[in-house]
């Protein structure tokens, strides 16, 4: 039983807030722990490790003299090192002036430059490590598809007289050989949509011809958070059997009708199978215009319902070795980084809508939607958000880790850090920029469609 999937019944808003707090707390804890542990390795003393801001709910002091605490406002966290005036690592000149040379070397303002830079960079790096670890773990547990297209589990479909079975190896479809999944997937461009197709399969070492559904049927294998499909209650596993009264048999037909609608509402006949049996019902929804990242770094604007498709079966899988899983985790993290940077560039240049930028409300809604789809979906979302947080913190804006790294780079070149006055001005400017960005993203949450 999926316990997380039951939580929404206790209240959508409460569930969304709790999911958001859990996701953010995990990401912040890992980020700040990166600062703390690398700082400790570099001989820089941490006075306070705080998860949250405001009044302290719980605290304890460890043997190194670091206070570990949980505060009342769970929307961030910080590590306050020796010599810091505040959570943003502002310089406490009065305290530092009273320290011995040995103690001054244990502060974020007196330690060797490389030690300070490593401590600052560790937060975002730990976010990326968390993302890679989660992606790799999920891929390792899920497994990767076998080389030959082998049926692992058949999806529930309304198509009758299906003779395919679990374990069948698909050798050919309508006489076209399918040696691998890439060839099988490419049949969408070769075979016209039909209710059933003829498959040649290898079963128990023998070849036989059997009947099966279209390779890529109009089934919603995934529902995108904050989409038109989610808003009207479509669920993973639902099959769209007709659009505006016209029967369809492939996901490409559904995609074409959505594109042709140009945002006008569509009437969908949906088939659903659950523990209460199979039923057919009708819904109406309007596709939404969205900007999607492309593999080459660009963006494509399309009308979408917010559903993802796939083949009529879940492939049989094999367990990848740890190196393959980690490599896939790195690839996934890198894709998020590059597509995020590309998205930001295209928003700045006006190529895509600034509504693609979500604020705290939008992120909270996505976290709640991801959690409602199951534990695996929620954990995957945490990894995606962790990558985004790590990337954001590397932006060269004062207050953020990237801004501190710029200060360290300046010190490395010039031979001295920026003056205290310059730092105050720059930090104030950075804070204004961040608050302005947050306000802009919040208005997107409230007013964008």
C-alpha positions in Angstrom: 0.0 0.0 0.0 1.3 3.5 -0.9 0.8 5.4 2.3 1.8 8.8 0.8 -0.9 8.3 -1.8 -3.5 8.3 1.0 -2.5 11.6 2.5 -4.3 14.0 0.1 -7.7 12.8 1.5 -6.8 14.7 4.7 -6.7 18.1 3.0 -5.1 19.3 -0.2 -3.6 22.5 1.1 -2.3 20.9 4.3 -0.8 18.0 2.3 0.8 20.4 -0.2 2.4 22.5 2.6 3.7 19.4 4.4 5.1 17.9 1.2 6.9 21.2 0.4 8.3 21.5 3.9 9.6 18.0 3.8 11.2 18.4 0.3 12.7 21.8 1.2 14.0 20.6 4.6 15.8 17.6 3.1 17.5 19.8 0.4 18.4 22.6 2.9 19.8 20.1 5.4 22.0 18.5 2.8 23.1 21.9 1.5 24.0 23.3 4.9 25.7 20.1 5.9 28.0 20.4 3.0 29.0 23.8 4.3 29.4 22.5 7.8 31.4 19.3 7.1 33.8 20.8 4.6 34.3 23.7 6.9 35.1 21.4 9.7 37.5 19.4 7.6 39.2 22.8 6.7 39.5 23.7 10.4 36.7 26.4 10.4 34.6 26.2 13.5 30.8 26.2 13.1 29.0 27.8 16.0 25.4 27.1 14.9 23.8 24.7 12.5 20.2 25.7 12.1 17.4 24.0 10.1 14.8 26.8 9.8 14.8 30.4 11.1 13.1 32.2 13.9 12.4 31.0 17.5 14.3 27.8 18.3 12.2 24.7 19.0 14.9 22.3 19.8 18.7 22.5 20.2 21.7 20.6 21.5 25.4 21.3 21.7 27.8 18.7 20.5 31.3 18.0 21.8 32.9 20.4 19.3 30.8 23.3 20.6 28.4 23.5 17.6 24.8 24.2 18.5 22.4 22.0 16.3 18.9 23.5 16.3 15.5 23.3 14.7 13.7 26.6 14.3 10.0 27.5 13.9 10.1 28.7 10.3 11.1 25.7 8.2 11.8 27.6 5.0 15.6 27.5 4.9 18.6 27.1 7.1 22.1 28.3 7.8 25.5 27.5 9.3 26.9 30.3 11.4 30.7 30.0 11.6 33.0 31.6 14.1 33.4 35.3 13.3 30.1 35.6 11.4 27.8 38.4 12.3 24.7 36.8 10.9 23.4 33.8 8.9 24.6 35.4 5.6 28.2 35.2 6.9 28.6 38.9 7.4 31.8 39.8 9.2 31.6 40.4 13.0 34.6 42.7 13.2 34.4 43.3 16.9 34.5 39.6 17.7 37.3 38.8 15.3 39.4 41.6 16.7 39.4 39.9 20.1 40.5 36.5 18.8 44.0 35.2 18.8 45.7 34.5 15.6 45.1 30.8 16.0 41.3 31.3 16.6 41.1 33.9 13.8 42.3 31.1 11.4 39.2 29.1 12.5 36.8 31.8 11.1 35.4 32.2 7.7 37.2 35.6 7.5 40.6 34.5 8.7 41.1 31.0 7.3 43.2 30.4 4.2 41.4 31.4 1.0 41.2 27.9 -0.5 39.6 26.7 2.8 37.0 29.4 2.7 36.3 28.8 -1.0 35.9 25.0 -0.5 33.5 25.6 2.4 31.3 27.9 0.4 31.3 25.7 -2.7 30.4 22.6 -0.7 26.8 23.6 -0.3 25.8 23.5 -4.0 28.1 20.5 -4.6 26.3 18.5 -1.9 23.0 19.4 -3.6 24.3 17.9 -6.8 25.6 14.9 -5.0 22.2 14.4 -3.5 20.5 14.6 -6.9 22.9 12.2 -8.5 22.6 9.8 -5.6 18.8 9.8 -5.8 18.6 9.5 -9.5 21.2 6.6 -9.5 19.3 4.8 -6.7 16.0 5.0 -8.4 17.5 3.8 -11.7 19.3 1.0 -9.9 16.1 -0.1 -8.1 13.9 0.2 -11.2 16.4 -1.5 -13.5 17.0 -0.8 -17.1 15.2 -2.3 -20.1 16.6 -5.4 -21.7 18.3 -5.1 -25.0 15.6 -7.1 -26.9 12.1 -5.7 -26.5 10.7 -8.1 -23.8 7.4 -7.7 -22.1 7.6 -7.2 -18.4 4.0 -6.3 -17.5 1.1 -5.6 -19.8 -0.9 -2.4 -19.2 -4.6 -2.5 -18.6 -6.2 -1.6 -22.0 -9.7 -1.7 -23.4 -8.5 -3.6 -26.5 -10.0 -7.1 -26.6 -8.4 -10.4 -27.8 -4.9 -9.6 -26.6 -2.8 -12.7 -27.0 0.5 -11.2 -25.7 2.0 -12.5 -22.5 4.5 -11.4 -19.9 8.0 -12.7 -21.0 7.2 -12.5 -24.7 10.1 -11.2 -26.8 8.7 -9.0 -29.7 10.5 -10.1 -32.8 8.4 -8.3 -35.4 5.2 -6.1 -35.7 3.2 -6.4 -38.9 6.1 -8.2 -40.5 8.6 -5.4 -39.6 11.5 -6.8 -37.5 12.1 -5.2 -34.1 15.6 -6.1 -32.8 15.6 -3.4 -30.1 13.4 -0.9 -28.3 14.5 2.0 -30.5 13.2 0.2 -33.6 10.0 -0.8 -31.8 9.4 2.9 -30.8 10.1 4.1 -34.3 7.1 2.1 -35.6 4.9 5.1 -34.8 6.2 6.6 -38.0 5.8 3.4 -40.1 2.6 1.6 -39.0 -0.8 3.4 -39.2 -2.8 3.5 -36.0 -5.2 0.6 -35.6 -7.1 -1.1 -32.8 -5.0 -4.3 -33.1 -1.8 -5.3 -34.8 -0.1 -8.7 -35.6 3.0 -9.4 -33.5 5.6 -12.1 -34.0 6.9 -13.1 -30.6 9.4 -15.5 -29.2 7.7 -17.5 -26.4 9.4 -20.4 -24.6 12.0 -20.6 -27.4 9.4 -20.8 -30.2 8.1 -18.2 -32.6 4.4 -17.5 -32.9 2.0 -14.9 -34.3 -0.4 -13.2 -31.8 -2.7 -10.2 -31.6 -1.9 -7.1 -29.6 -2.8 -3.4 -29.3 -1.1 -0.6 -31.2 2.5 -0.2 -30.0 2.0 3.3 -28.6 -1.6 3.5 -27.5 -3.3 6.7 -26.1 -2.6 5.8 -22.5 -1.6 8.3 -19.9 1.4 6.7 -18.3 2.2 9.8 -16.4 0.4 13.0 -15.3 2.3 16.3 -15.2 1.8 18.3 -12.0 -0.1 21.6 -12.4 -1.4 20.5 -15.8 -4.8 20.6 -17.5 -5.0 16.8 -17.2 -4.3 16.8 -13.4 -6.8 19.6 -12.9 -9.7 17.5 -14.4 -8.7 14.4 -12.5 -7.0 12.3 -15.2 -4.9 9.5 -13.6 -2.0 7.4 -14.7 -3.3 4.4 -16.6 -6.3 6.2 -18.1 -6.8 5.5 -21.8 -8.2 8.1 -24.1 -10.4 6.1 -26.5 -12.0 9.0 -28.4 -11.5 12.8 -28.9 -14.6 14.9 -29.8 -16.4 11.6 -30.7 -13.7 10.2 -33.0 -12.1 7.0 -32.0 -8.3 7.0 -31.6 -5.8 4.2 -31.2 -2.4 5.9 -30.8 -0.8 8.5 -28.6 0.3 10.3 -31.8 -3.3 10.7 -32.8 -4.1 12.3 -29.4 -1.0 14.6 -29.7 -2.1 15.7 -33.2 -5.6 16.5 -32.0 -4.3 18.5 -29.1 -2.0 20.5 -31.3 -4.7 21.2 -33.8 -7.0 22.4 -31.1 -4.8 25.5 -30.5 -6.1 25.7 -26.9 -9.7 25.1 -27.6 -11.5 22.7 -25.2 -11.6 19.0 -26.2 -14.1 16.3 -25.3 -12.3 13.1 -24.3 -13.8 9.7 -23.8 -11.7 8.0 -21.2 -11.5 4.3 -20.2 -10.3 3.6 -16.7 -9.7 0.3 -14.9 -9.3 0.2 -11.1 -10.2 -2.1 -8.2 -13.9 -1.4 -8.8 -13.7 -2.6 -12.4 -13.5 -0.9 -15.8 -15.6 2.1 -16.7 -15.8 4.8 -19.5 -16.5 8.4 -18.8 -16.4 11.8 -20.6 -14.4 14.9 -19.6 -13.7 18.2 -21.2 -10.5 20.1 -20.9 -8.5 22.8 -22.7 -4.8 22.2 -23.6 -2.3 24.7 -22.2 0.5 26.3 -24.1 3.9 25.2 -22.7 7.6 25.6 -23.5 9.5 22.4 -23.5 13.3 22.0 -23.5 14.9 20.3 -26.5 18.0 18.1 -26.5 20.0 20.8 -28.4 19.4 23.3 -25.6 16.5 25.2 -27.3 12.8 25.2 -26.6 9.7 24.2 -28.4 6.3 25.8 -27.7 3.4 23.3 -27.9 -0.2 22.8 -26.7 -0.3 20.1 -24.1 -2.7 18.2 -21.8 0.1 17.3 -19.4 0.1 13.5 -20.0 3.0 11.4 -21.1 2.7 8.3 -23.2 4.6 5.1 -23.8 4.3 1.5 -25.0 1.5 -0.8 -24.1 3.7 -2.7 -21.7 6.4 -2.1 -19.1 9.7 -3.6 -20.4 11.4 -6.4 -18.6 14.4 -5.0 -16.8 17.8 -6.0 -15.7 19.7 -4.5 -12.8 22.5 -2.1 -14.0 25.8 -2.1 -12.3 26.5 0.8 -9.8 28.7 2.6 -12.3 26.0 2.6 -15.0 23.4 3.8 -12.4 25.7 6.7 -11.3 26.5 7.6 -14.9 22.7 7.9 -15.6 22.3 10.0 -12.4 25.0 12.3 -13.6 23.4 12.6 -17.0 20.0 13.4 -15.5 21.5 16.0 -13.2 23.4 17.6 -16.1 20.3 17.7 -18.3 18.4 19.6 -15.5 21.3 22.1 -15.2 21.6 22.7 -18.9 17.8 22.9 -19.6 17.4 25.3 -16.6 20.2 27.6 -17.9 18.7 27.4 -21.4 15.3 28.2 -20.0 16.6 31.3 -18.1 18.4 32.5 -21.2 15.3 32.1 -23.4 13.1 33.9 -20.8 15.6 36.9 -20.6 15.7 37.1 -24.4 11.9 36.9 -24.7 11.9 33.7 -26.7 9.7 31.9 -24.2 7.2 33.1 -21.6 8.5 34.3 -18.2 5.6 32.2 -16.8 7.9 29.3 -17.0 9.5 30.6 -13.7 7.7 29.2 -10.7 7.7 30.8 -7.2 7.2 29.2 -3.8 3.5 28.6 -4.4 4.1 26.9 -7.7 6.9 24.8 -6.3 4.8 23.8 -3.3 2.0 22.7 -5.6 4.3 20.6 -7.7 5.8 19.0 -4.5 2.3 18.1 -3.3 1.3 16.8 -6.7 4.5 14.7 -6.9 3.9 13.3 -3.4 0.3 12.4 -4.3 1.6 10.3 -7.2 3.6 8.1 -4.9 6.8 8.0 -2.8 9.0 7.3 -5.9 7.7 10.4 -7.7 8.2 12.5 -4.6 11.8 11.4 -4.1 12.5 12.0 -7.8 11.1 15.5 -7.4 13.4 16.2 -4.4 16.3 15.3 -6.6 15.1 17.7 -9.3 14.6 20.5 -6.8 18.0 19.8 -5.2 19.7 20.3 -8.6 17.8 23.6 -9.1 18.7 24.8 -5.6 22.4 23.9 -6.1 22.4 25.7 -9.5 20.6 28.8 -8.1 23.2 29.1 -5.3 26.0 29.2 -7.8 24.7 32.3 -9.5 27.2 35.2 -9.0 24.9 37.2 -6.8 26.0 38.6 -3.4 24.2 36.8 -0.6 24.3 33.5 -2.6 27.2 31.1 -2.5 28.2 32.1 -6.0 28.5 35.7 -4.9 30.9 34.7 -2.1 32.9 32.7 -4.6 33.2 35.8 -6.7 34.5 37.7 -3.7 37.1 34.9 -3.1 38.1 35.0 -6.8 38.6 38.8 -6.5 40.7 38.3 -3.4 42.8 35.7 -5.2 43.5 38.1 -8.1 43.9 41.3 -6.2 45.5 39.9 -3.0 43.0 41.3 -0.6 39.2 40.9 0.0 36.7 43.7 -0.9 36.5 46.3 1.8 33.9 45.9 4.5 31.9 48.9 3.1 31.9 47.4 -0.4 30.8 44.1 1.0 27.9 45.7 2.8 26.7 47.5 -0.3 27.1 44.4 -2.5 25.3 42.2 0.0 22.4 44.7 0.3 22.2 44.9 -3.5 22.2 41.1 -3.8 19.5 40.8 -1.2 17.3 43.3 -3.1 17.9 41.3 -6.3 16.9 38.0 -4.7 13.8 39.5 -3.0 12.8 41.1 -6.3 13.2 37.8 -8.1 11.1 36.0 -5.5 8.4 38.6 -5.8 8.4 38.3 -9.6 8.1 34.5 -9.3 5.3 34.9 -6.8 3.4 37.0 -9.2 3.8 34.3 -11.8 2.3 31.8 -9.3 -0.7 34.1 -8.8 -1.4 35.4 -12.2 0.1 33.1 -14.9 -2.4 30.6 -16.4 
